[in-house]
Amino acid sequence: MLELAQHLAGTNLFSLMFGALIFDIPRYTFSLISLALLLMLRRPGHGHAPPGDASVSVILPAFNGAAGLDSSIASLRRQTLPPLEIIVVDDGSTDATRAIGERARARGEVDMIICHGTRGRSAAVNAAARFARGDLLLTADPDTTFDPTTLSRMAAVFSDPHVAAASCNIDVANERQTLTTGLQSVEYLMSLSAGRSFLDMIEAIACCSGACSMYRREVFMQQGGLDVGPGEDLEFTLRLRRLGHAVRFVPDAWATTAVPDNPVSLLRQRARWDRDALRVRFLMYGEFSLLHPQERLPDTLQRLDFIVLDLIPTLVFPFYLAYIVAVFGENAFLFLAAVYILMLAISLFNVALAFALFNNSAGFFSFSVSLIFPLYQGIVMKCARFVTYSAEILFASSRHDDYVPLRVRRALLSDRS
C-alpha cells in the first residue's frame, strides 16, 4: 500500500483522469452533475396530468411469461389512469401463459387474448396494435410491474403533439438476489435514471426500452409498427427521430422488472443488446458518418453519446492496456491500481448523488455493491462489449440472433440478400 500511495502521488494527474475516462465511470459524473444543475435551473419535471381524453391500450407480448403475468396485470389494474384495455399476446408459449391469461380474462382483468404462434416480440406487438382502440399504446414485458401513477405520468407527456414515444424509469425487482443483480441495480440507476434523465433534457433519447414504452397509436400504425428483426426498440425510436417526432423519458414514472441473476445470462443479454445497437446504428441508419445534412442538434448529440462515450472507449480499451504495459513496464499494475482508486472515489460520488436525486435510500447492500461497481462497469462489461462489437464488425453475428425466431430470421435474410 505504501508503494501504491507513493506511485499515486507521483503520477501525472492528466494520465489518471484519461485512464479513468477510458474506464467509463466519469461519463455518469457529467450526467449527474449536469442533471442536478439543470433540475435547479429548469422545470422540475413533467406534468402529472394526462390529456383529458387520453386512453391507453396495454399490450403484453408473452413468450413463456407465466411467472410474472398475473402480477403485471394486477399492477395495471391499480393505475390512477385505468387502461382502456389490456391485450395479452401468447407468442407460442410452452408454459401456462395462455391459461393464466384466459383466467384473467374470465375475471374481467384482461380484454383480449391473441394466440400468435412463435413469431417474435415485435410481430406480437404489431398484431395486437391492429386491434387496439386507445389513443396511446403501452407495450411491456409480462414480468414488468408498474407503480400506480406510471400510466398517468407517461401519458402526460403526450399532451405535446410532437411526442410520439416515451419510456419510463426502471427499477430492479430482484436487486438482492445475487451479486449480479445488485450490480445491475446500480447500473440501472446510473445509465437509466441518471443518464436518460439528462439525455431527455437535451432531447437526445435514442431508445425506448422494450420493458416498458408508450407510443402514440396513430403514429405507430402509420409507420407499420416495430421492425421484426433484432433491436426493434432502438430501431423504432431512431426511426421516429428521423421523421422529426419527439421522444421522451419520464423519470418519475416507475416500472419494476427482473434482471438476469447470473453472469452467463447477463452476458448473453448484453451481447444481444450491443450487437443490435451496432447493427441498427451503423447499417440501418448510418450514424457513424461525420456529416448528416440538416441533422438537428439533439440527433447529433444522441449519436455522439454512443460514439464518443461508448463505442470508441470500448474499441480502444485493449490497446490502451497494452500501451500502459509498454509505457509503465513493471509499474503498470501500480498505475492501473491508482486509476482504480480514482474510479472508485468517482463511483461512490456518483452513486450517492444518484440516490439523492432519485429519492432512493442507499442501504448496506447497495453501498457494498458500489465498491466493486467500477470493476464491473469499467472493466468486465467493457471487455464483454469489446468482444461483442468485434464479432459484429467482423462476422455480423446479429444475423444469427436467437432472440428472433429462426423462421423470421430466415425470411429477413432472404428479403435482404
C-alpha positions as CSV (number, residue, x, y, z in Angstrom):
1,M,0.0,0.0,0.0
2,L,2.9,2.4,0.8
3,E,4.3,1.7,-2.7
4,L,0.9,2.3,-4.3
5,A,0.5,5.6,-2.4
6,Q,3.9,6.8,-3.5
7,H,3.2,5.9,-7.1
8,L,-0.2,7.6,-6.9
9,A,1.4,10.8,-5.6
10,G,4.0,10.8,-8.4
11,T,1.6,10.0,-11.2
12,N,0.6,12.7,-13.6
13,L,-3.0,13.9,-12.9
14,F,-3.9,14.1,-16.6
15,S,-2.8,10.5,-17.1
16,L,-5.0,9.4,-14.2
17,M,-8.0,11.3,-15.5
18,F,-7.6,10.0,-19.0
19,G,-7.3,6.5,-17.7
20,A,-10.5,6.8,-15.6
21,L,-12.3,8.2,-18.7
22,I,-11.3,5.2,-20.7
23,F,-12.8,3.0,-18.0
24,D,-16.2,4.8,-18.4
25,I,-17.1,5.9,-14.8
26,P,-16.8,9.7,-15.3
27,R,-19.4,9.6,-18.0
28,Y,-22.1,9.3,-15.3
29,T,-20.5,12.0,-13.2
30,F,-21.0,14.5,-16.1
31,S,-24.6,13.4,-16.5
32,L,-25.4,13.6,-12.8
33,I,-23.8,17.0,-12.1
34,S,-25.4,18.4,-15.2
35,L,-28.7,16.9,-14.3
36,A,-28.6,18.3,-10.7
37,L,-27.8,21.8,-12.1
38,L,-30.5,21.6,-14.8
39,L,-33.1,20.5,-12.2
40,M,-32.3,23.6,-10.2
41,L,-32.4,25.9,-13.1
42,R,-35.1,24.5,-15.3
43,R,-38.6,22.9,-14.9
44,P,-38.8,20.4,-12.0
45,G,-40.2,17.7,-14.2
46,H,-43.0,16.5,-16.5
47,G,-46.6,17.4,-15.5
48,H,-48.6,14.6,-13.9
49,A,-51.9,15.3,-15.5
50,P,-52.6,13.3,-18.7
51,P,-54.6,14.8,-21.6
52,G,-58.3,14.9,-20.7
53,D,-59.4,12.4,-23.2
54,A,-56.3,10.1,-23.1
55,S,-57.0,6.4,-23.5
56,V,-54.3,3.7,-23.2
57,S,-54.3,0.3,-24.7
58,V,-51.8,-2.0,-22.9
59,I,-50.1,-4.8,-25.0
60,L,-48.3,-7.6,-23.1
61,P,-46.4,-9.8,-25.6
62,A,-45.6,-13.0,-23.7
63,F,-43.3,-15.9,-24.6
64,N,-43.3,-18.2,-21.6
65,G,-44.2,-15.3,-19.3
66,A,-46.4,-17.2,-16.9
67,A,-44.3,-16.4,-13.8
68,G,-44.9,-12.7,-13.9
69,L,-48.1,-12.2,-15.9
70,D,-50.6,-12.1,-13.0
71,S,-48.5,-9.5,-11.1
72,S,-48.1,-7.4,-14.2
73,I,-51.9,-7.4,-14.9
74,A,-52.7,-6.7,-11.2
75,S,-50.4,-3.6,-11.2
76,L,-52.0,-2.3,-14.4
77,R,-55.5,-2.6,-12.7
78,R,-54.3,-0.4,-9.8
79,Q,-53.4,2.5,-12.1
80,T,-54.7,6.0,-11.4
81,L,-55.3,6.2,-15.1
82,P,-57.0,2.9,-15.8
83,P,-56.1,1.3,-19.1
84,L,-58.9,1.3,-21.7
85,E,-58.0,-2.4,-22.4
86,I,-55.3,-5.0,-21.8
87,I,-54.3,-7.3,-24.6
88,V,-52.2,-10.3,-23.9
89,V,-50.4,-11.9,-26.9
90,D,-49.3,-15.5,-26.3
91,D,-46.3,-15.8,-28.7
92,G,-46.1,-19.6,-28.9
93,S,-45.5,-20.2,-25.1
94,T,-44.9,-23.7,-23.8
95,D,-45.8,-22.9,-20.2
96,A,-49.0,-21.7,-18.6
97,T,-49.0,-18.2,-20.2
98,R,-52.2,-18.8,-22.1
99,A,-54.1,-20.4,-19.2
100,I,-53.2,-17.5,-16.9
101,G,-54.3,-15.0,-19.5
102,E,-57.6,-16.8,-20.0
103,R,-58.3,-16.9,-16.3
104,A,-57.5,-13.2,-16.1
105,R,-59.9,-12.6,-19.0
106,A,-62.6,-14.6,-17.2
107,R,-62.2,-12.4,-14.2
108,G,-62.6,-9.3,-16.4
109,E,-59.0,-8.2,-15.9
110,V,-57.9,-8.8,-19.5
111,D,-59.9,-7.8,-22.5
112,M,-58.3,-9.9,-25.3
113,I,-56.1,-12.9,-25.7
114,I,-54.3,-13.4,-29.0
115,C,-52.6,-16.7,-29.7
116,H,-49.9,-15.8,-32.1
117,G,-47.5,-18.7,-32.7
118,T,-43.8,-18.1,-32.2
119,R,-43.1,-15.2,-34.5
120,G,-41.2,-12.9,-32.1
121,R,-41.9,-10.0,-29.8
122,S,-42.2,-7.3,-32.5
123,A,-44.7,-9.3,-34.6
124,A,-46.7,-10.0,-31.4
125,V,-46.9,-6.2,-30.6
126,N,-47.8,-5.4,-34.2
127,A,-50.6,-7.9,-34.2
128,A,-52.2,-6.6,-31.0
129,A,-51.8,-3.0,-32.2
130,R,-54.2,-3.7,-35.1
131,F,-57.0,-4.5,-32.6
132,A,-56.1,-1.7,-30.0
133,R,-58.6,1.1,-29.6
134,G,-56.6,3.5,-27.4
135,D,-55.0,6.7,-28.4
136,L,-51.8,5.5,-26.8
137,L,-50.2,2.1,-26.8
138,L,-48.2,0.8,-23.8
139,T,-46.0,-2.1,-24.6
140,A,-44.4,-4.0,-21.7
141,D,-42.8,-7.3,-20.9
142,P,-45.0,-9.7,-19.0
143,D,-42.8,-9.7,-15.9
144,T,-43.0,-5.9,-15.6
145,T,-45.0,-4.3,-12.8
146,F,-45.9,-0.7,-12.5
147,D,-46.3,2.0,-9.8
148,P,-49.9,3.2,-9.6
149,T,-49.1,6.5,-11.3
150,T,-47.0,5.2,-14.1
151,L,-49.5,5.3,-16.9
152,S,-50.8,8.7,-15.9
153,R,-47.3,10.2,-15.8
154,M,-46.3,8.7,-19.1
155,A,-49.5,9.7,-20.8
156,A,-49.0,13.3,-19.6
157,V,-46.0,13.9,-21.9
158,F,-48.3,13.2,-24.9
159,S,-50.1,16.4,-24.3
160,D,-47.3,17.7,-26.5
161,P,-48.5,16.8,-30.1
162,H,-44.9,16.4,-31.2
163,V,-44.3,13.5,-28.8
164,A,-44.6,10.1,-30.5
165,A,-43.0,7.8,-27.9
166,A,-41.9,7.8,-24.3
167,S,-40.3,5.4,-21.9
168,C,-40.2,5.2,-18.1
169,N,-37.7,4.7,-15.3
170,I,-37.0,1.0,-14.5
171,D,-36.1,-0.4,-11.1
172,V,-34.7,-3.9,-10.5
173,A,-37.1,-6.2,-8.7
174,N,-34.6,-8.9,-7.7
175,E,-31.8,-6.5,-6.6
176,R,-30.8,-8.5,-3.6
177,Q,-31.0,-11.9,-5.2
178,T,-27.3,-12.2,-6.3
179,L,-24.3,-10.0,-6.7
180,T,-25.0,-9.9,-10.4
181,T,-28.5,-8.4,-9.8
182,G,-27.1,-6.0,-7.3
183,L,-24.6,-4.6,-9.8
184,Q,-27.3,-4.3,-12.4
185,S,-29.4,-2.3,-9.9
186,V,-26.6,0.3,-9.5
187,E,-26.1,0.2,-13.3
188,Y,-29.8,0.9,-14.0
189,L,-29.6,3.8,-11.5
190,M,-26.6,5.2,-13.4
191,S,-27.5,4.6,-17.0
192,L,-31.3,4.8,-17.0
193,S,-32.3,7.0,-14.1
194,A,-29.4,9.5,-14.3
195,G,-28.2,9.0,-17.9
196,R,-31.6,9.1,-19.6
197,S,-32.9,11.9,-17.4
198,F,-30.1,14.1,-18.6
199,L,-30.4,13.0,-22.3
200,D,-34.2,13.8,-22.1
201,M,-33.3,17.3,-21.0
202,I,-31.3,17.8,-24.2
203,E,-33.8,15.9,-26.2
204,A,-31.3,13.1,-27.1
205,I,-33.1,9.9,-26.1
206,A,-32.1,7.2,-28.5
207,C,-34.0,4.1,-27.3
208,C,-37.4,3.5,-25.7
209,S,-36.9,0.3,-23.6
210,G,-38.8,-2.8,-24.7
211,A,-39.5,-3.5,-21.0
212,C,-42.0,-0.6,-20.9
213,S,-42.7,2.1,-23.5
214,M,-45.6,4.1,-24.7
215,Y,-46.4,5.2,-28.3
216,R,-49.0,7.4,-30.0
217,R,-51.1,4.8,-31.8
218,E,-51.7,6.8,-34.9
219,V,-48.0,7.3,-35.5
220,F,-47.3,3.7,-34.6
221,M,-49.7,2.4,-37.2
222,Q,-48.7,4.9,-39.8
223,Q,-45.1,3.6,-39.5
224,G,-46.2,-0.1,-39.8
225,G,-45.2,-0.9,-36.2
226,L,-42.0,-2.4,-34.9
227,D,-39.3,-3.9,-37.2
228,V,-39.5,-7.7,-36.8
229,G,-35.7,-8.0,-36.7
230,P,-33.4,-7.7,-33.7
231,G,-33.0,-4.4,-31.9
232,E,-36.6,-3.4,-32.6
233,D,-36.9,-0.9,-29.7
234,L,-33.8,1.0,-30.8
235,E,-34.7,0.9,-34.4
236,F,-38.2,2.2,-34.0
237,T,-37.0,5.0,-31.7
238,L,-34.4,6.1,-34.2
239,R,-37.0,5.9,-37.0
240,L,-39.3,8.2,-35.1
241,R,-36.4,10.7,-34.5
242,R,-35.5,10.7,-38.2
243,L,-39.1,11.5,-39.0
244,G,-39.0,14.6,-36.8
245,H,-41.0,13.2,-33.8
246,A,-40.1,13.9,-30.2
247,V,-39.1,11.0,-27.9
248,R,-39.2,11.4,-24.1
249,F,-38.1,9.7,-21.0
250,V,-40.3,10.1,-17.9
251,P,-38.0,9.8,-14.8
252,D,-40.8,9.9,-12.2
253,A,-42.9,7.1,-13.9
254,W,-41.5,3.8,-12.5
255,A,-41.7,0.2,-13.6
256,T,-40.1,-2.8,-12.0
257,T,-38.6,-5.8,-13.8
258,A,-36.4,-8.8,-13.0
259,V,-32.9,-8.9,-14.5
260,P,-30.6,-11.8,-15.2
261,D,-29.4,-13.4,-11.9
262,N,-26.2,-15.0,-13.1
263,P,-23.2,-13.8,-15.2
264,V,-23.8,-16.1,-18.2
265,S,-27.4,-14.9,-18.7
266,L,-26.3,-11.3,-18.2
267,L,-23.5,-11.5,-20.8
268,R,-25.9,-13.2,-23.3
269,Q,-28.4,-10.4,-22.8
270,R,-25.9,-7.6,-23.1
271,A,-24.2,-9.2,-26.2
272,R,-27.6,-9.1,-27.9
273,W,-28.2,-5.5,-26.9
274,D,-24.7,-4.4,-28.0
275,R,-24.6,-6.2,-31.4
276,D,-28.1,-4.9,-32.2
277,A,-27.1,-1.3,-31.3
278,L,-24.1,-1.6,-33.6
279,R,-26.1,-3.1,-36.5
280,V,-29.0,-0.7,-36.2
281,R,-26.9,2.4,-35.9
282,F,-24.3,1.5,-38.4
283,L,-26.0,-0.5,-41.1
284,M,-29.6,0.8,-40.9
285,Y,-29.1,4.4,-40.0
286,G,-25.5,5.2,-41.0
287,E,-25.0,7.1,-37.7
288,F,-21.2,6.8,-37.9
289,S,-20.7,9.2,-40.8
290,L,-19.4,12.6,-39.8
291,L,-21.8,14.7,-41.7
292,H,-25.6,14.4,-41.7
293,P,-27.1,17.2,-43.7
294,Q,-29.8,19.1,-41.9
295,E,-29.5,17.0,-38.9
296,R,-31.0,18.5,-35.7
297,L,-28.6,19.2,-32.8
298,P,-30.4,16.7,-30.5
299,D,-29.9,13.9,-33.1
300,T,-26.2,14.8,-33.3
301,L,-25.9,14.7,-29.5
302,Q,-27.5,11.2,-29.3
303,R,-25.2,9.9,-31.9
304,L,-22.1,11.4,-30.2
305,D,-23.2,10.0,-26.9
306,F,-22.9,6.5,-28.3
307,I,-19.9,7.0,-30.5
308,V,-17.7,9.1,-28.2
309,L,-18.7,7.8,-24.8
310,D,-19.3,4.1,-25.6
311,L,-18.0,2.8,-28.9
312,I,-14.6,4.5,-29.1
313,P,-13.6,3.9,-25.5
314,T,-14.6,0.2,-25.9
315,L,-12.7,-0.4,-29.1
316,V,-9.5,1.3,-27.8
317,F,-9.7,-0.4,-24.4
318,P,-7.4,-3.4,-25.0
319,F,-4.9,-1.2,-27.0
320,Y,-4.9,1.2,-24.1
321,L,-4.0,-1.6,-21.7
322,A,-1.2,-2.7,-24.0
323,Y,0.0,0.9,-24.1
324,I,0.1,1.2,-20.3
325,V,2.1,-2.0,-20.1
326,A,4.6,-0.7,-22.7
327,V,5.0,2.7,-21.1
328,F,5.0,1.8,-17.4
329,G,6.5,-1.7,-17.6
330,E,6.7,-3.3,-14.2
331,N,4.8,-0.3,-12.7
332,A,1.8,-0.9,-15.0
333,F,-0.1,-2.7,-12.2
334,L,0.5,0.2,-9.8
335,F,-0.7,2.7,-12.3
336,L,-3.9,0.8,-13.0
337,A,-4.4,0.4,-9.3
338,A,-4.1,4.1,-8.9
339,V,-6.6,4.6,-11.7
340,Y,-9.0,2.2,-10.0
341,I,-8.8,4.1,-6.7
342,L,-9.7,7.3,-8.6
343,M,-12.6,5.4,-10.3
344,L,-13.8,4.1,-7.0
345,A,-13.9,7.6,-5.5
346,I,-15.8,8.9,-8.5
347,S,-18.2,5.9,-8.5
348,L,-19.1,6.4,-4.8
349,F,-19.8,10.1,-5.5
350,N,-21.9,9.1,-8.5
351,V,-24.0,6.6,-6.5
352,A,-24.5,8.9,-3.6
353,L,-25.7,11.7,-5.9
354,A,-27.9,9.4,-7.9
355,F,-29.6,8.1,-4.7
356,A,-30.1,11.7,-3.6
357,L,-31.6,12.8,-7.0
358,F,-33.9,9.8,-7.3
359,N,-35.1,9.5,-3.7
360,N,-33.6,6.1,-3.1
361,S,-32.1,5.2,0.3
362,A,-28.8,3.5,0.0
363,G,-28.6,0.5,2.3
364,F,-25.6,-1.6,3.2
365,F,-26.0,-3.9,0.3
366,S,-26.1,-1.0,-2.3
367,F,-23.1,0.6,-0.7
368,S,-21.2,-2.7,-0.8
369,V,-22.0,-3.3,-4.4
370,S,-20.9,0.2,-5.2
371,L,-17.4,-0.7,-4.1
372,I,-16.9,-3.1,-7.0
373,F,-19.1,-1.3,-9.5
374,P,-16.0,0.2,-11.3
375,L,-14.7,-3.3,-11.8
376,Y,-18.0,-4.4,-13.2
377,Q,-18.8,-1.4,-15.4
378,G,-15.3,-0.2,-16.3
379,I,-13.6,-3.5,-16.9
380,V,-15.7,-6.6,-17.0
381,M,-18.6,-5.2,-19.1
382,K,-16.2,-3.2,-21.3
383,C,-14.3,-6.3,-22.2
384,A,-17.6,-8.0,-22.9
385,R,-18.7,-5.2,-25.2
386,F,-15.3,-5.2,-27.0
387,V,-15.8,-8.9,-27.8
388,T,-19.4,-8.3,-29.0
389,Y,-18.5,-5.2,-31.1
390,S,-15.6,-7.1,-32.7
391,A,-17.8,-10.1,-33.5
392,E,-20.4,-7.9,-35.0
393,I,-17.9,-5.9,-37.1
394,L,-16.1,-8.9,-38.3
395,F,-18.8,-11.6,-38.6
396,A,-22.2,-9.8,-38.5
397,S,-23.2,-12.0,-35.6
398,S,-26.6,-10.3,-35.2
399,R,-27.7,-12.2,-38.3
400,H,-27.8,-15.3,-36.1
401,D,-29.5,-13.7,-33.1
402,D,-31.7,-16.4,-31.4
403,Y,-33.9,-13.7,-29.8
404,V,-35.7,-13.6,-33.2
405,P,-37.4,-16.9,-34.1
406,L,-35.5,-18.9,-36.8
407,R,-38.1,-18.8,-39.4
408,V,-38.4,-15.0,-39.0
409,R,-34.6,-14.7,-39.3
410,R,-34.6,-16.8,-42.5
411,A,-37.3,-14.6,-44.0
412,L,-35.4,-11.4,-43.1
413,L,-32.1,-12.6,-44.6
414,S,-33.8,-13.8,-47.8
415,D,-35.5,-10.5,-48.2
416,R,-32.3,-8.5,-47.7
417,S,-30.0,-10.7,-49.7
